[in-house]
Amino acid sequence: MTRHAPGEYGLRLVRLSLLCLVAALCVASLAHAQEVSPDQLPDLRGTLQGTGEAGLSSTVVQLFLVVTVLSLAPGIAMMVTCLPFMVIVFSIMRQALGIQQAPPNMMIMALAMFLTFFVMEPVFMDAWANGISPYMDGAINEEQAWVLTTEPFRAFMNQRVDPETVSVLSDALNRPVVEGESTSFPLLATSFMLSEIKHAFQIGFVIFLPFMVIDLVVASVLMAVGMMMVPPTVVSLPFKLGFFVLADGWLKITEAVLRGYAS
């Protein structure tokens, strides 16, 4: 049985777990096109099997690391996709309308997830075809599969990340990015997430402006007629809802968000 250095072995387990996560995302996006049979899933028995007491303890440690990495799947999915951008934009839009529970959080998350799969489908398909599928067929090893699988995500994130964010984070960690070399994946993913949050709040500010104007106009009118005890938000809510419905706000904002990723 081949022995690996502890650091190399842990990195190998992390890569295997992340590849399983990306494979699950790719299978979900490709489910309408083909069926994946159980014999197509990667065989991890060679990684997890052990002999004797040492083998048992090694297997426990390996399973613990795999489960730990897979438990971080929601955070990893948010860091390398457009999901946080979608959730923040729709949440700010709901708050601008002044209705805190309509639509509910679950519905906003579901809409953001479906739009994320819709936007990220080409990235998932490239990751499946270039990295996951060859790895399942045994044509490449874990390291090659990791590089080929993450390459489509790198291309997607590089289109949206702010260079200034990458520069600030690299300087803060005293790890300057060498010109001509690719940015490390953890630094790129962190910079991408911060950039997406920044872009989402910029769009949220634009969304808030017309509703804030309605609130100011209603408050001024109530003040002028002496109805100072009436909450302006109660009176302005029907006007904001009517304005939003007449403008077909949900469709317009969703269209603007999708066009931003298409450019």
BALUM-71048 format. One record per residue: residue in three letters; y, x, z of N, C-alpha, C, O, CB in turn. Coordinates in steps of 0.2 Angstrom, whole numbers, padded with zeros to 4 digits, always signed. Glycine has a CB too. Layout:
AlaYXZYXZYXZYXZYXZ
...
***
This chain:
Met-0006+0004+0000+0000+0000+0000+0006+0004+0000+0007+0009+0004+0000-0005+0006
Thr+0011+0003-0004+0017+0007-0005+0022+0006+0000+0023+0000+0002+0020+0006-0012
Arg+0024+0011+0004+0029+0011+0009+0036+0012+0006+0037+0016+0002+0028+0015+0015
His+0041+0007+0009+0048+0008+0007+0052+0010+0013+0050+0008+0018+0050+0001+0004
Ala+0058+0013+0012+0062+0014+0017+0065+0008+0020+0066+0003+0016+0068+0019+0015
Pro+0067+0007+0026+0069+0001+0029+0075-0002+0025+0075-0008+0024+0071+0002+0036
Gly+0080+0002+0024+0086+0000+0020+0084-0003+0013+0086-0008+0011+0091+0005+0020
Glu+0080+0001+0010+0078-0002+0003+0074-0008+0003+0074-0012-0001+0074+0004-0001
Tyr+0069-0008+0009+0065-0014+0009+0069-0020+0011+0068-0026+0008+0060-0013+0014
Gly+0074-0020+0015+0078-0025+0017+0082-0028+0011+0083-0034+0010+0083-0023+0023
Leu+0085-0023+0007+0089-0025+0001+0084-0028-0004+0086-0033-0007+0092-0018-0002
Arg+0078-0026-0004+0073-0029-0009+0072-0036-0007+0072-0041-0011+0067-0025-0009
Leu+0071-0038+0000+0070-0044+0002+0076-0049+0001+0076-0055-0001+0068-0044+0010
Val+0082-0046+0002+0088-0050+0001+0089-0052-0006+0091-0057-0008+0094-0046+0003
Arg+0087-0047-0011+0088-0048-0018+0083-0054-0020+0084-0058-0024+0086-0042-0022
Leu+0077-0053-0017+0072-0058-0019+0074-0065-0016+0073-0070-0020+0065-0057-0015
Ser+0077-0066-0011+0079-0072-0008+0085-0075-0012+0085-0081-0014+0081-0071-0001
Leu+0089-0071-0014+0095-0073-0018+0093-0075-0025+0095-0080-0028+0100-0068-0019
Leu+0088-0071-0028+0085-0073-0034+0082-0080-0034+0082-0084-0039+0080-0068-0037
Cys+0078-0081-0028+0075-0088-0027+0080-0093-0027+0080-0099-0030+0071-0088-0021
Leu+0086-0092-0024+0092-0097-0023+0094-0098-0030+0095-0104-0032+0097-0094-0019
Val+0096-0093-0034+0099-0094-0041+0094-0097-0045+0095-0101-0049+0100-0087-0044
Ala+0087-0096-0044+0082-0099-0048+0082-0107-0047+0081-0111-0051+0075-0096-0047
Ala+0083-0109-0040+0083-0116-0039+0089-0119-0042+0089-0125-0044+0084-0117-0031
Leu+0095-0116-0042+0101-0119-0045+0100-0119-0053+0102-0124-0056+0107-0114-0044
Cys+0097-0114-0056+0095-0115-0063+0090-0120-0065+0091-0124-0070+0093-0108-0065
Val+0085-0121-0061+0080-0126-0062+0084-0133-0061+0082-0137-0065+0074-0126-0057
Ala+0088-0134-0056+0092-0140-0056+0096-0142-0062+0096-0147-0064+0096-0140-0049
Ser+0099-0137-0065+0103-0138-0070+0099-0139-0077+0102-0142-0082+0108-0132-0071
Leu+0093-0136-0077+0089-0136-0083+0084-0142-0083+0080-0142-0087+0086-0130-0084
Ala+0084-0146-0077+0079-0151-0076+0078-0156-0082+0073-0159-0083+0080-0154-0070
His+0084-0157-0085+0084-0162-0090+0081-0160-0097+0080-0163-0101+0091-0165-0091
Ala+0081-0153-0097+0078-0150-0103+0071-0148-0103+0068-0148-0108+0083-0144-0105
Gln+0068-0146-0097+0061-0144-0097+0059-0145-0090+0063-0145-0085+0061-0137-0099
Glu+0052-0145-0089+0049-0145-0083+0047-0139-0081+0044-0135-0085+0043-0151-0083
Val+0047-0137-0075+0045-0131-0072+0039-0132-0068+0039-0135-0063+0051-0127-0068
Ser+0033-0129-0070+0027-0130-0066+0026-0125-0060+0030-0120-0060+0021-0129-0071
Pro+0022-0127-0055+0022-0122-0050+0019-0115-0051+0021-0111-0048+0017-0125-0045
Asp+0015-0115-0057+0013-0108-0058+0018-0104-0061+0017-0098-0063+0007-0108-0063
Gln+0024-0106-0063+0030-0102-0065+0034-0099-0060+0038-0095-0061+0034-0107-0070
Leu+0033-0102-0054+0037-0099-0048+0035-0092-0047+0029-0090-0048+0036-0103-0042
Pro+0040-0087-0044+0038-0081-0043+0033-0080-0037+0033-0083-0032+0044-0077-0041
Asp+0028-0075-0038+0023-0074-0033+0025-0069-0028+0026-0063-0030+0017-0071-0037
Leu+0027-0071-0022+0029-0067-0017+0024-0065-0012+0025-0062-0007+0035-0070-0013
Arg+0017-0066-0014+0012-0064-0009+0012-0057-0008+0010-0054-0003+0005-0067-0012
Gly+0013-0053-0014+0013-0046-0013+0018-0043-0009+0018-0038-0006+0013-0042-0020
Thr+0024-0047-0008+0029-0045-0004+0028-0046+0003+0030-0043+0008+0036-0047-0006
Leu+0025-0052+0004+0024-0055+0011+0018-0054+0014+0017-0055+0020+0026-0062+0011
Gln+0013-0051+0011+0006-0050+0014+0006-0044+0018+0010-0039+0017+0001-0050+0008
Gly+0002-0044+0023+0001-0038+0028-0006-0038+0030-0010-0043+0030+0006-0038+0033
Thr-0008-0032+0033-0014-0031+0036-0014-0029+0043-0009-0025+0045-0019-0027+0032
Gly-0018-0032+0048-0018-0029+0055-0012-0032+0058-0008-0036+0056-0018-0022+0055
Glu-0011-0029+0064-0005-0030+0069+0001-0028+0066+0006-0032+0066-0006-0027+0075
Ala+0002-0022+0063+0008-0020+0059+0010-0024+0054+0015-0026+0053+0007-0013+0057
Gly+0004-0027+0050+0006-0031+0044+0008-0038+0047+0013-0041+0043-0001-0032+0040
Leu+0006-0040+0052+0008-0047+0055+0015-0046+0057+0019-0051+0055+0004-0049+0061
Ser+0017-0041+0061+0024-0040+0063+0029-0039+0057+0034-0042+0057+0025-0035+0068
Ser+0026-0036+0052+0030-0035+0046+0031-0041+0042+0037-0043+0040+0027-0029+0041
Thr+0026-0045+0042+0027-0052+0039+0032-0056+0042+0036-0060+0039+0020-0055+0038
Val+0032-0056+0049+0036-0060+0053+0043-0058+0052+0048-0063+0051+0035-0060+0060
Val+0045-0052+0051+0051-0049+0050+0054-0051+0043+0059-0053+0042+0052-0042+0051
Gln+0049-0051+0038+0051-0052+0031+0052-0060+0031+0057-0062+0028+0045-0050+0027
Leu+0048-0064+0034+0049-0071+0033+0056-0073+0037+0060-0077+0035+0044-0075+0037
Phe+0057-0070+0042+0064-0071+0046+0070-0069+0041+0075-0073+0041+0064-0067+0052
Leu+0069-0063+0038+0075-0061+0033+0076-0066+0028+0081-0068+0026+0074-0054+0031
Val+0070-0068+0025+0070-0073+0019+0073-0080+0021+0077-0082+0018+0063-0074+0016
Val+0071-0082+0027+0074-0089+0029+0081-0088+0031+0085-0093+0030+0070-0091+0035
Thr+0083-0083+0034+0090-0081+0036+0094-0082+0029+0100-0085+0029+0091-0075+0039
Val+0092-0078+0024+0096-0078+0018+0096-0084+0015+0102-0087+0012+0093-0072+0013
Leu+0091-0088+0015+0091-0095+0011+0095-0100+0015+0097-0104+0012+0083-0097+0011
Ser+0095-0099+0022+0100-0103+0026+0107-0102+0024+0111-0107+0025+0099-0102+0033
Leu+0109-0097+0021+0116-0096+0019+0117-0098+0012+0122-0097+0009+0117-0088+0019
Ala+0112-0102+0009+0113-0104+0002+0119-0108+0001+0122-0107-0004+0107-0109+0000
Pro+0121-0113+0005+0127-0117+0004+0133-0112+0003+0137-0113-0001+0128-0122+0009
Gly+0134-0108+0008+0140-0103+0007+0139-0099+0001+0145-0097-0002+0140-0099+0014
Ile+0133-0096-0001+0133-0092-0007+0135-0096-0013+0138-0094-0017+0126-0089-0007
Ala+0132-0102-0013+0134-0107-0019+0141-0108-0019+0144-0108-0025+0130-0113-0018
Met+0145-0109-0014+0152-0110-0014+0156-0104-0016+0161-0104-0019+0154-0112-0007
Met+0153-0098-0014+0157-0092-0016+0157-0090-0023+0162-0087-0025+0154-0086-0012
Val+0152-0092-0027+0151-0090-0034+0152-0095-0039+0151-0094-0045+0145-0086-0035
Thr+0154-0101-0037+0155-0107-0041+0162-0110-0040+0166-0107-0036+0149-0112-0040
Cys+0163-0115-0044+0170-0118-0043+0170-0124-0038+0174-0128-0038+0172-0121-0050
Leu+0164-0124-0034+0164-0130-0029+0170-0130-0024+0173-0135-0023+0157-0129-0025
Pro+0172-0124-0021+0177-0125-0016+0184-0127-0019+0188-0131-0016+0179-0118-0013
Phe+0185-0125-0026+0191-0128-0029+0191-0135-0030+0196-0138-0029+0192-0124-0036
Met+0185-0138-0032+0185-0145-0033+0186-0149-0027+0189-0154-0026+0178-0147-0036
Val+0182-0147-0021+0183-0150-0015+0190-0150-0012+0192-0155-0010+0178-0147-0010
Ile+0193-0145-0012+0200-0144-0010+0205-0149-0014+0209-0152-0011+0203-0137-0010
Val+0204-0148-0020+0209-0152-0024+0208-0160-0023+0213-0163-0022+0208-0151-0032
Phe+0202-0162-0023+0201-0169-0022+0202-0171-0014+0205-0177-0013+0193-0171-0023
Ser+0201-0167-0010+0203-0168-0003+0211-0169-0002+0213-0173+0001+0201-0163+0002
Ile+0215-0164-0005+0222-0165-0005+0224-0171-0008+0229-0174-0006+0225-0158-0008
Met+0221-0173-0014+0223-0179-0017+0222-0185-0013+0227-0189-0013+0219-0180-0024
Arg+0217-0185-0009+0216-0191-0005+0221-0191+0001+0223-0196+0003+0209-0191-0002
Gln+0222-0185+0003+0227-0185+0009+0234-0187+0006+0238-0190+0010+0228-0178+0012
Ala+0236-0185+0000+0242-0187-0003+0243-0194-0004+0249-0197-0003+0244-0183-0010
Leu+0238-0198-0005+0238-0205-0006+0239-0208+0001+0241-0214+0001+0232-0207-0009
Gly+0237-0205+0007+0238-0208+0013+0232-0212+0015+0233-0215+0020+0244-0212+0013
Ile+0226-0211+0012+0220-0215+0014+0215-0210+0016+0213-0206+0012+0217-0219+0008
Gln+0214-0209+0023+0210-0204+0025+0202-0205+0024+0199-0200+0024+0211-0203+0033
Gln+0200-0211+0023+0193-0212+0023+0190-0215+0016+0185-0217+0016+0190-0216+0028
Ala+0195-0215+0011+0193-0218+0005+0195-0214-0001+0202-0213-0001+0195-0225+0004
Pro+0191-0211-0005+0184-0211-0004+0181-0206+0002+0185-0202+0004+0181-0208-0011
Pro+0175-0208+0004+0173-0204+0010+0171-0197+0008+0171-0195+0002+0167-0207+0013
Asn+0170-0193+0013+0169-0185+0012+0163-0184+0008+0162-0180+0004+0168-0182+0019
Met+0158-0189+0009+0151-0188+0006+0152-0189-0002+0149-0186-0006+0146-0192+0008
Met+0156-0194-0003+0158-0196-0011+0162-0190-0014+0160-0188-0020+0161-0202-0011
Ile+0167-0187-0010+0170-0182-0013+0166-0176-0014+0166-0172-0020+0176-0180-0009
Met+0162-0174-0010+0157-0168-0010+0152-0170-0016+0151-0165-0020+0153-0167-0004
Ala+0150-0176-0017+0145-0177-0022+0149-0177-0029+0146-0174-0034+0142-0184-0022
Leu+0155-0179-0030+0158-0178-0036+0160-0171-0037+0159-0169-0043+0165-0182-0035
Ala+0162-0167-0032+0163-0160-0033+0157-0156-0035+0157-0152-0040+0166-0157-0027
Met+0151-0158-0033+0145-0155-0034+0143-0156-0042+0140-0152-0045+0139-0157-0030
Phe+0143-0163-0044+0141-0164-0050+0146-0161-0055+0144-0159-0061+0141-0172-0052
Leu+0152-0161-0054+0157-0157-0058+0156-0150-0058+0157-0147-0064+0164-0159-0056
Thr+0154-0147-0053+0152-0140-0052+0146-0138-0057+0146-0134-0061+0150-0138-0045
Phe+0141-0143-0057+0135-0142-0061+0137-0142-0068+0134-0139-0073+0129-0146-0059
Phe+0141-0147-0070+0144-0148-0077+0148-0142-0079+0147-0140-0085+0148-0154-0077
Val+0152-0139-0075+0156-0133-0077+0151-0127-0077+0152-0123-0082+0162-0132-0072
Met+0147-0126-0072+0143-0120-0072+0137-0120-0076+0133-0115-0076+0141-0119-0065
Glu+0135-0125-0079+0129-0126-0083+0128-0120-0088+0122-0117-0088+0128-0132-0087
Pro+0133-0118-0092+0131-0112-0096+0130-0106-0092+0126-0101-0094+0137-0111-0101
Val+0133-0105-0086+0132-0099-0082+0125-0099-0080+0121-0094-0080+0137-0098-0077
Phe+0123-0105-0077+0116-0106-0075+0111-0104-0080+0105-0101-0079+0115-0112-0072
Met+0112-0107-0086+0107-0106-0092+0107-0098-0094+0101-0096-0095+0109-0110-0098
Asp+0112-0095-0094+0112-0088-0095+0108-0084-0090+0105-0079-0091+0119-0085-0096
Ala+0110-0086-0083+0106-0082-0078+0099-0083-0078+0095-0079-0077+0109-0084-0071
Trp+0097-0089-0080+0090-0091-0081+0086-0087-0086+0081-0084-0086+0089-0098-0082
Ala+0090-0087-0092+0087-0084-0098+0087-0076-0097+0082-0073-0100+0090-0086-0104
Asn+0092-0073-0095+0092-0066-0094+0089-0063-0088+0086-0057-0089+0099-0064-0095
Gly+0089-0066-0083+0086-0063-0077+0080-0067-0074+0075-0063-0072+0092-0063-0072
Ile+0081-0073-0072+0076-0077-0068+0069-0077-0072+0064-0075-0070+0078-0083-0066
Ser+0070-0079-0079+0064-0080-0083+0060-0074-0084+0054-0074-0083+0065-0084-0089
Pro+0063-0069-0086+0060-0062-0087+0056-0060-0081+0051-0057-0081+0064-0057-0090
Tyr+0060-0061-0075+0057-0059-0069+0051-0062-0067+0046-0060-0064+0062-0059-0063
Met+0051-0069-0068+0045-0073-0067+0039-0071-0071+0033-0071-0069+0046-0080-0068
Asp+0041-0069-0077+0035-0067-0082+0033-0060-0081+0028-0057-0084+0038-0067-0089
Gly+0036-0056-0076+0034-0049-0074+0037-0044-0079+0034-0038-0079+0027-0049-0074
Ala+0042-0046-0083+0044-0041-0088+0049-0036-0085+0050-0030-0087+0048-0044-0093
Ile+0052-0038-0079+0057-0034-0076+0056-0034-0068+0053-0038-0066+0065-0036-0077
Asn+0059-0029-0065+0058-0029-0057+0064-0032-0054+0068-0035-0057+0058-0021-0055
Glu+0064-0032-0047+0069-0036-0044+0076-0033-0045+0081-0037-0046+0068-0035-0036
Glu+0077-0026-0045+0084-0024-0046+0086-0025-0053+0092-0027-0054+0083-0016-0046
Gln+0082-0025-0058+0084-0027-0065+0086-0034-0065+0091-0036-0068+0079-0025-0070
Ala+0082-0038-0062+0083-0046-0062+0089-0047-0058+0093-0052-0060+0077-0049-0059
Trp+0091-0044-0053+0097-0045-0049+0103-0043-0054+0108-0047-0054+0098-0041-0043
Val+0103-0038-0057+0109-0036-0062+0110-0041-0067+0115-0043-0069+0108-0029-0065
Leu+0104-0043-0071+0105-0047-0076+0106-0055-0074+0110-0058-0078+0098-0047-0080
Thr+0104-0057-0068+0105-0063-0066+0113-0064-0064+0116-0069-0065+0101-0065-0060
Thr+0115-0059-0060+0122-0059-0058+0127-0058-0063+0133-0059-0062+0123-0055-0052
Glu+0125-0055-0069+0130-0054-0074+0134-0060-0077+0140-0059-0077+0127-0050-0080
Pro+0131-0065-0078+0135-0071-0080+0140-0074-0075+0145-0076-0076+0130-0077-0082
Phe+0138-0073-0068+0142-0075-0063+0148-0070-0063+0154-0072-0061+0138-0075-0056
Arg+0147-0064-0064+0152-0059-0064+0157-0061-0069+0163-0061-0068+0149-0052-0065
Ala+0155-0062-0075+0159-0064-0081+0163-0070-0079+0169-0071-0080+0155-0065-0087
Phe+0160-0075-0076+0164-0081-0074+0169-0080-0069+0175-0082-0069+0159-0087-0071
Met+0167-0076-0064+0172-0074-0058+0178-0070-0061+0184-0071-0059+0169-0071-0053
Asn+0176-0065-0065+0182-0061-0068+0187-0065-0072+0193-0063-0072+0179-0056-0072
Gln+0185-0071-0075+0190-0075-0078+0195-0078-0074+0200-0080-0076+0186-0080-0083
Arg+0193-0079-0067+0197-0083-0063+0200-0080-0057+0204-0082-0054+0193-0089-0060
Val+0197-0074-0056+0200-0070-0050+0207-0067-0051+0208-0065-0057+0195-0064-0048
Asp+0211-0066-0046+0217-0063-0047+0216-0055-0046+0214-0054-0040+0222-0066-0042
Pro+0218-0051-0050+0218-0044-0049+0221-0042-0043+0219-0037-0039+0221-0040-0055
Glu+0227-0045-0041+0230-0043-0035+0226-0044-0029+0226-0040-0024+0237-0047-0034
Thr+0222-0049-0029+0218-0051-0023+0213-0045-0022+0211-0043-0017+0214-0058-0024
Val+0210-0043-0028+0205-0038-0028+0208-0031-0025+0205-0028-0021+0202-0037-0035
Ser+0214-0030-0027+0217-0024-0025+0219-0024-0018+0218-0019-0014+0224-0023-0029
Val+0221-0030-0015+0223-0030-0008+0217-0029-0004+0217-0026+0001+0226-0037-0007
Leu+0211-0033-0006+0205-0032-0001+0202-0025-0002+0200-0023+0003+0200-0037-0004
Ser+0202-0022-0008+0199-0015-0008+0204-0010-0004+0201-0006-0001+0199-0013-0015
Asp+0210-0011-0004+0214-0007+0000+0214-0008+0007+0214-0003+0011+0222-0008-0002
Ala+0213-0014+0009+0212-0016+0016+0205-0013+0019+0205-0011+0025+0212-0023+0017
Leu+0200-0013+0015+0194-0009+0017+0194-0002+0015+0189+0001+0017+0188-0013+0013
Asn+0199+0001+0013+0199+0008+0011+0193+0009+0006+0190+0015+0006+0199+0012+0017
Arg+0192+0005+0001+0187+0006-0004+0190+0004-0011+0189-0001-0014+0181+0001-0003
Pro+0195+0009-0013+0198+0007-0019+0193+0007-0025+0188+0010-0026+0203+0013-0021
Val+0195+0002-0030+0191+0001-0036+0193+0006-0041+0199+0007-0043+0192-0006-0038
Val+0188+0010-0043+0189+0015-0048+0190+0012-0055+0186+0007-0057+0183+0020-0048
Glu+0195+0014-0058+0197+0011-0065+0191+0012-0070+0189+0018-0070+0204+0013-0067
Gly+0189+0007-0073+0184+0008-0078+0177+0006-0075+0172+0005-0079+0183+0015-0080
Glu+0176+0006-0069+0170+0004-0066+0170-0004-0064+0176-0006-0062+0168+0008-0060
Ser+0164-0007-0064+0164-0014-0062+0165-0015-0054+0163-0010-0050+0157-0017-0064
Thr+0168-0020-0052+0170-0022-0045+0163-0023-0042+0159-0027-0045+0175-0027-0044
Ser+0162-0021-0036+0156-0023-0032+0155-0030-0031+0160-0034-0031+0156-0019-0025
Phe+0149-0033-0031+0148-0040-0031+0151-0043-0025+0154-0049-0025+0141-0042-0032
Pro+0150-0041-0019+0153-0044-0013+0161-0044-0013+0164-0049-0011+0151-0040-0006
Leu+0164-0039-0015+0171-0039-0016+0173-0044-0021+0178-0047-0020+0174-0032-0018
Leu+0170-0044-0027+0172-0049-0032+0171-0056-0030+0175-0060-0031+0168-0048-0038
Ala+0165-0058-0026+0164-0064-0024+0169-0066-0019+0172-0072-0019+0157-0065-0021
Thr+0171-0062-0014+0176-0064-0009+0183-0065-0012+0187-0069-0011+0177-0058-0004
Ser+0185-0060-0017+0191-0061-0021+0191-0067-0025+0197-0071-0025+0193-0055-0025
Phe+0186-0069-0028+0186-0075-0032+0187-0081-0027+0190-0086-0029+0179-0076-0035
Met+0183-0082-0022+0184-0087-0017+0191-0088-0015+0194-0094-0015+0179-0087-0011
Leu+0194-0083-0013+0201-0083-0011+0206-0085-0016+0211-0089-0015+0204-0076-0008
Ser+0205-0083-0022+0209-0085-0028+0208-0092-0030+0213-0095-0031+0207-0081-0034
Glu+0202-0095-0029+0200-0102-0030+0204-0106-0025+0207-0111-0027+0193-0103-0030
Ile+0204-0104-0019+0208-0108-0014+0215-0108-0015+0218-0113-0014+0206-0105-0007
Lys+0218-0102-0017+0225-0101-0019+0227-0106-0025+0232-0110-0024+0227-0094-0021
His+0222-0106-0030+0224-0110-0036+0223-0118-0034+0227-0122-0036+0219-0109-0041
Ala+0219-0119-0029+0218-0126-0027+0224-0129-0023+0226-0135-0024+0211-0127-0023
Phe+0227-0125-0019+0233-0127-0015+0239-0127-0020+0243-0131-0019+0234-0122-0009
Gln+0239-0123-0025+0245-0123-0030+0244-0130-0033+0249-0133-0034+0244-0118-0035
Ile+0238-0132-0035+0238-0139-0039+0239-0144-0034+0242-0150-0035+0231-0139-0042
Gly+0237-0143-0027+0238-0148-0022+0245-0150-0021+0247-0155-0020+0234-0146-0016
Phe+0249-0144-0021+0256-0145-0020+0259-0149-0026+0264-0153-0025+0260-0138-0020
Val+0257-0148-0032+0260-0152-0038+0258-0159-0037+0262-0164-0039+0257-0149-0044
Ile+0252-0161-0035+0249-0167-0034+0253-0171-0028+0255-0177-0029+0242-0167-0032
Phe+0255-0167-0023+0259-0170-0017+0266-0173-0019+0268-0177-0016+0259-0165-0012
Leu+0269-0169-0024+0276-0170-0025+0278-0178-0027+0282-0181-0024+0278-0166-0031
Pro+0274-0181-0032+0276-0188-0033+0275-0193-0027+0279-0197-0026+0273-0191-0039
Phe+0270-0192-0023+0269-0196-0018+0274-0195-0012+0276-0200-0009+0262-0195-0015
Met+0276-0189-0011+0281-0187-0007+0288-0191-0008+0292-0193-0004+0282-0180-0006
Val+0289-0191-0015+0295-0194-0017+0295-0202-0016+0300-0204-0013+0296-0193-0025
Ile+0289-0205-0017+0289-0212-0015+0290-0213-0008+0293-0218-0006+0282-0214-0017
Asp+0287-0208-0003+0288-0209+0004+0295-0209+0006+0298-0212+0010+0284-0204+0008
Leu+0299-0204+0003+0306-0203+0004+0310-0209+0002+0315-0211+0006+0309-0197+0001
Val+0309-0212-0004+0312-0217-0006+0311-0224-0002+0316-0227+0000+0310-0219-0014
Val+0305-0225+0000+0303-0230+0004+0307-0230+0011+0309-0234+0014+0296-0231+0005
Ala+0306-0223+0014+0309-0222+0021+0317-0223+0020+0320-0226+0025+0308-0215+0023
Ser+0320-0221+0015+0327-0222+0014+0329-0230+0013+0334-0232+0016+0330-0218+0008
Val+0325-0233+0010+0326-0241+0009+0326-0244+0016+0330-0248+0018+0322-0244+0004
Leu+0320-0242+0019+0319-0245+0026+0325-0244+0031+0327-0248+0035+0313-0243+0029
Met+0327-0238+0030+0333-0236+0035+0339-0239+0033+0343-0241+0037+0334-0228+0034
Ala+0340-0241+0026+0346-0244+0024+0347-0251+0026+0352-0254+0027+0347-0243+0016
Val+0341-0254+0026+0341-0262+0028+0340-0263+0035+0339-0268+0038+0335-0265+0024
Gly+0339-0257+0039+0339-0258+0046+0332-0259+0049+0331-0260+0055+0343-0263+0049
Met+0327-0258+0045+0320-0259+0047+0317-0252+0050+0312-0249+0047+0315-0262+0042
Met+0320-0249+0055+0318-0242+0057+0312-0242+0061+0309-0237+0062+0324-0239+0061
Met+0310-0248+0063+0304-0248+0067+0297-0249+0063+0292-0248+0065+0304-0254+0072
Val+0298-0250+0057+0292-0251+0052+0290-0244+0050+0294-0240+0047+0294-0256+0046
Pro+0284-0242+0050+0282-0236+0048+0282-0235+0040+0280-0240+0037+0274-0234+0050
Pro+0286-0230+0038+0286-0230+0030+0280-0229+0027+0279-0231+0021+0291-0224+0029
Thr+0275-0226+0030+0268-0225+0027+0265-0232+0025+0261-0232+0020+0264-0220+0031
Val+0266-0236+0030+0263-0243+0029+0265-0246+0023+0262-0249+0019+0263-0247+0035
Val+0272-0246+0022+0275-0249+0016+0274-0245+0010+0273-0248+0004+0283-0250+0017
Ser+0274-0239+0010+0273-0235+0004+0266-0234+0001+0265-0233-0005+0276-0228+0005
Leu+0261-0236+0005+0254-0235+0003+0253-0240-0003+0250-0237-0008+0250-0237+0009
Pro+0255-0246-0003+0253-0250-0009+0257-0247-0015+0254-0248-0021+0255-0257-0008
Phe+0263-0245-0015+0266-0242-0020+0263-0236-0023+0262-0235-0029+0274-0240-0019
Lys+0260-0232-0018+0257-0225-0020+0250-0227-0024+0248-0224-0029+0256-0221-0014
Leu+0247-0232-0021+0240-0234-0024+0242-0237-0031+0238-0236-0036+0237-0239-0020
Gly+0247-0241-0032+0248-0244-0038+0250-0239-0043+0248-0239-0049+0254-0249-0038
Phe+0254-0234-0041+0256-0229-0046+0250-0225-0048+0250-0223-0054+0261-0224-0042
Phe+0246-0223-0043+0240-0219-0044+0235-0223-0049+0232-0220-0054+0236-0217-0038
Val+0234-0229-0048+0230-0233-0052+0232-0234-0059+0229-0233-0064+0228-0240-0049
Leu+0239-0235-0060+0242-0236-0066+0242-0230-0070+0241-0230-0077+0249-0239-0066
Ala+0242-0224-0067+0242-0218-0070+0235-0215-0072+0234-0210-0075+0246-0212-0066
Asp+0230-0219-0069+0223-0217-0070+0222-0210-0067+0220-0205-0070+0221-0217-0077
Gly+0224-0209-0061+0225-0203-0057+0218-0199-0057+0218-0193-0058+0227-0204-0051
Trp+0213-0202-0055+0206-0199-0054+0204-0196-0061+0202-0190-0061+0201-0204-0052
Leu+0205-0199-0066+0203-0197-0073+0207-0191-0075+0205-0186-0078+0202-0202-0078
Lys+0214-0192-0074+0219-0187-0076+0218-0180-0073+0218-0175-0076+0226-0190-0076
Ile+0217-0181-0066+0216-0175-0062+0210-0171-0064+0209-0165-0064+0217-0176-0055
Thr+0204-0175-0064+0198-0172-0066+0198-0169-0073+0195-0163-0074+0192-0178-0066
Glu+0201-0172-0078+0202-0169-0084+0206-0163-0084+0204-0158-0087+0206-0174-0089
Ala+0211-0162-0080+0215-0156-0079+0211-0151-0076+0212-0145-0078+0222-0158-0075
Val+0207-0152-0071+0203-0147-0068+0198-0144-0073+0197-0138-0073+0200-0150-0062
Leu+0195-0149-0077+0190-0146-0081+0193-0142-0087+0190-0137-0089+0186-0152-0084
Arg+0199-0144-0089+0202-0140-0094+0204-0133-0092+0204-0129-0096+0208-0144-0097
Gly+0205-0133-0085+0207-0126-0083+0201-0122-0083+0202-0116-0084+0209-0127-0076
Tyr+0195-0124-0082+0189-0120-0083+0187-0119-0090+0183-0114-0092+0183-0123-0079
Ala+0189-0123-0095+0187-0122-0102+0192-0117-0105+0190-0115-0110+0188-0129-0105
Ser+0198-0116-0103+0202-0111-0106+0200-0104-0105+0203-0099-0107+0209-0112-0103
***
